[in-house]
Amino acid sequence: ERFEEAEEFFRKVLDGYEKSLGPEDSETLRILQNFAVFLRNREKYEEAEKYYVLLLKRQEHANGLIHPDTGSSWYSFAKFQNTKGDLAESEKACRKALDIRSQLEEPDYEDIGNTQLLLAEILANTDQEKEALKMAKAAKKSYKITEDEELVGKADELIKEIQSSLESK
């Protein structure tokens, strides 16, 4: 019951933001993305997908394609598709997010690394281990730029898993 209350609250807040700030205001888009993630986490995939599609359309219209928020929305959509089990769509969305994030004037290497790591996981799960290994190594390189050893370690773990999988074939 509490989740239903939270969902109703999200709808009211989103409606209020859309009416007062406009549908493409950055705060409205933030609420829209959070609501889509909320629905994803509640496994309401069909409804979540509608909000993600709306979010992507609004982000691109409001900010253009090459914008940090647009890249973030595409990454979130890729995670959604991955959670839902649609690995082909997840791969497409992840590649789009990576393309956007790589073209930013001031790239955020943690975001790029996160996107590369997700893409490596998707590729590994779709029997594309060689490409997955390259992507995991690219993620490690991006994480090294951030000097975050925990993230570097996360990439190293995936690299070892993929290498082990390749060796067993």
Salt bridges, closest charged atoms under 4 A:
GLU4 OE2 - ARG42 NH2 3.66
GLU7 OE2 - ARG11 NH2 2.66
GLU7 OE1 - LYS44 NZ 2.67
ASP15 OD2 - LYS19 NZ 2.99
GLU18 OE2 - ARG58 NH1 2.78
GLU24 OE2 - HIS61 ND1 2.77
GLU27 OE1 - ARG30 NH2 2.63
GLU47 OE2 - ARG11 NH2 2.20
GLU49 OE1 - LYS84 NZ 2.69
GLU89 OE2 - LYS92 NZ 3.04
GLU91 OE2 - ARG95 NE 3.07
ASP127 OD1 - LYS169 NZ 3.92
GLU129 OE2 - LYS169 NZ 2.94
GLU131 OE2 - ARG95 NH2 2.58
ASP156 OD1 - LYS140 NZ 2.72
